[in-house]
Amino acid sequence: MNKICIGKLVNTHGIKGEVRIISDLPNKDILFKIGNHLFIDNDDLVIKTYRVHKNYDMVSFNGIDDINAVLKYKNKPVYLNRDDLNISDNEYLITDLIGLDIIFNDDFCGKIEDYMYNSSNYLLVINNNSKKYYIPLNDYFVKKVSLAEKKVYVENIKDLI
């Protein structure tokens, strides 16, 4: 099983077992799809409902309709089996980019170490051994992502490095 952390269950919501999850990942329509299996403390939970409320991803699970059944998961990380997602070959999750090489003008510029979200964009955190820099994850800077080659091809980053 290829588990990826998709967020943290921060609290319950109401008395019917709905929970609040904080996740900074994009593609929430794929991650929180009804019927997907989420793993918390090695418990396999199937998503029954999903909605967005403020900054939270609100989820309820099949077979759980009481707040007392979900209290034990409070402040726990939430995982998803990456292999269960139906993602096409040209799609990727932002977590798939960690560890890939950054290529600018056919030169190696560093490796993607992490990502972060500012108020408008996801930023790739690049480490080239001498310093860290950030590249916005959008079409202006990122031209091609090749998971097969383990490379991300970028343009227009001269002033960012």
C-alpha positions as CSV (number, residue, x, y, z in Angstrom):
1,M,0.0,0.0,0.0
2,N,1.3,3.4,-1.0
3,K,-0.1,5.7,1.8
4,I,0.2,9.5,1.5
5,C,-0.7,12.0,4.2
6,I,-3.5,14.2,2.9
7,G,-4.2,16.3,6.1
8,K,-5.0,16.2,9.7
9,L,-8.3,15.6,11.4
10,V,-8.6,18.6,13.7
11,N,-12.0,18.3,15.2
12,T,-15.5,17.0,15.1
13,H,-18.5,18.9,13.8
14,G,-21.9,18.3,15.2
15,I,-23.1,15.2,17.0
16,K,-23.6,12.9,14.0
17,G,-19.9,11.9,13.5
18,E,-18.9,14.5,10.9
19,V,-15.2,15.6,11.1
20,R,-13.1,18.6,10.1
21,I,-10.0,17.9,8.2
22,I,-7.3,20.5,7.3
23,S,-5.6,19.7,4.1
24,D,-3.3,22.0,2.0
25,L,-3.4,19.7,-1.0
26,P,-5.1,20.7,-4.2
27,N,-7.4,18.2,-6.2
28,K,-9.8,17.8,-3.3
29,D,-12.4,16.5,-5.7
30,I,-10.1,13.5,-6.2
31,L,-8.9,13.0,-2.6
32,F,-12.3,13.3,-0.9
33,K,-14.4,11.5,-3.4
34,I,-17.3,9.6,-1.9
35,G,-16.3,6.0,-1.5
36,N,-12.6,6.6,-1.1
37,H,-10.9,4.9,1.8
38,L,-9.2,7.1,4.4
39,F,-6.8,5.7,7.0
40,I,-6.6,7.1,10.5
41,D,-4.7,5.1,13.1
42,N,-4.7,2.1,10.7
43,D,-8.5,2.2,10.7
44,D,-10.0,2.0,7.2
45,L,-12.8,4.5,6.9
46,V,-15.0,5.0,3.8
47,I,-16.1,8.5,2.9
48,K,-19.9,8.8,3.0
49,T,-20.2,12.6,2.5
50,Y,-17.9,15.5,1.7
51,R,-18.3,19.2,1.7
52,V,-16.2,22.3,2.2
53,H,-17.0,24.6,5.2
54,K,-14.7,27.7,5.7
55,N,-11.2,26.3,5.5
56,Y,-12.1,22.8,6.4
57,D,-12.9,19.7,4.5
58,M,-15.9,18.2,6.2
59,V,-16.2,14.4,5.9
60,S,-18.5,11.8,7.3
61,F,-17.9,8.0,7.1
62,N,-20.0,5.0,6.4
63,G,-21.2,3.3,9.6
64,I,-20.3,6.2,11.8
65,D,-23.2,8.4,13.0
66,D,-22.1,9.4,16.5
67,I,-19.6,11.9,17.7
68,N,-18.2,9.4,20.2
69,A,-17.0,7.1,17.5
70,V,-14.8,9.8,15.9
71,L,-13.4,11.6,19.0
72,K,-10.5,9.1,19.1
73,Y,-9.3,10.4,15.8
74,K,-9.0,14.1,16.9
75,N,-5.6,15.6,16.0
76,K,-4.5,12.6,14.0
77,P,-3.0,12.5,10.5
78,V,-5.3,11.3,7.7
79,Y,-3.9,9.0,5.0
80,L,-5.1,7.8,1.6
81,N,-3.9,4.9,-0.5
82,R,-2.3,6.6,-3.5
83,D,-3.0,3.4,-5.6
84,D,-6.7,3.8,-5.1
85,L,-6.9,7.1,-6.9
86,N,-7.9,7.0,-10.6
87,I,-5.4,9.5,-11.9
88,S,-4.5,9.5,-15.5
89,D,-0.9,9.4,-16.7
90,N,-0.7,13.1,-17.4
91,E,-2.1,14.1,-13.9
92,Y,-0.3,14.2,-10.6
93,L,-0.7,15.1,-7.0
94,I,1.6,17.9,-5.6
95,T,3.1,15.3,-3.3
96,D,4.3,13.4,-6.4
97,L,6.7,16.3,-7.2
98,I,8.8,16.0,-4.0
99,G,12.2,14.6,-4.9
100,L,12.0,15.5,-8.6
101,D,14.8,17.4,-10.4
102,I,14.2,21.0,-11.6
103,I,15.5,21.6,-15.1
104,F,16.0,25.2,-16.4
105,N,17.6,25.7,-19.9
106,D,18.7,22.0,-19.9
107,D,20.6,22.6,-16.7
108,F,19.9,21.0,-13.3
109,C,18.9,23.7,-10.8
110,G,18.1,21.6,-7.7
111,K,15.5,19.2,-6.3
112,I,12.0,19.8,-5.1
113,E,12.2,19.4,-1.3
114,D,8.7,20.4,-0.3
115,Y,5.8,22.6,-1.2
116,M,3.9,25.3,0.5
117,Y,0.8,27.5,-0.1
118,N,0.7,31.2,0.0
119,S,-2.5,33.1,-0.3
120,S,-2.7,32.7,-4.1
121,N,-0.3,29.9,-5.3
122,Y,1.4,26.7,-4.4
123,L,5.1,27.2,-4.3
124,L,7.7,24.5,-4.9
125,V,10.5,24.6,-2.4
126,I,13.8,24.0,-4.3
127,N,17.1,23.0,-2.7
128,N,20.2,23.3,-4.8
129,N,22.7,22.6,-1.9
130,S,23.8,26.2,-1.7
131,K,20.4,27.8,-1.1
132,K,16.7,27.3,-1.2
133,Y,14.4,29.1,-3.5
134,Y,10.7,29.0,-4.4
135,I,9.0,28.5,-7.8
136,P,5.2,29.1,-8.1
137,L,3.4,26.1,-9.4
138,N,1.6,27.6,-12.4
139,D,1.8,27.5,-16.2
140,Y,4.0,30.6,-16.5
141,F,6.9,28.9,-14.6
142,V,6.3,25.2,-14.9
143,K,6.2,24.0,-18.5
144,K,6.3,20.3,-18.2
145,V,6.2,17.7,-15.4
146,S,7.6,14.3,-16.3
147,L,7.1,11.7,-13.5
148,A,8.7,9.1,-15.8
149,E,11.9,11.1,-16.1
150,K,11.6,12.4,-12.5
151,K,12.0,15.9,-13.8
152,V,10.1,19.2,-13.8
153,Y,11.0,21.6,-16.7
154,V,10.7,25.3,-15.8
155,E,11.0,28.6,-17.6
156,N,11.1,32.3,-16.6
157,I,12.8,31.7,-13.3
158,K,16.1,33.6,-13.9
159,D,15.1,36.3,-11.3
160,L,13.9,33.7,-8.8
161,I,17.1,31.8,-8.4
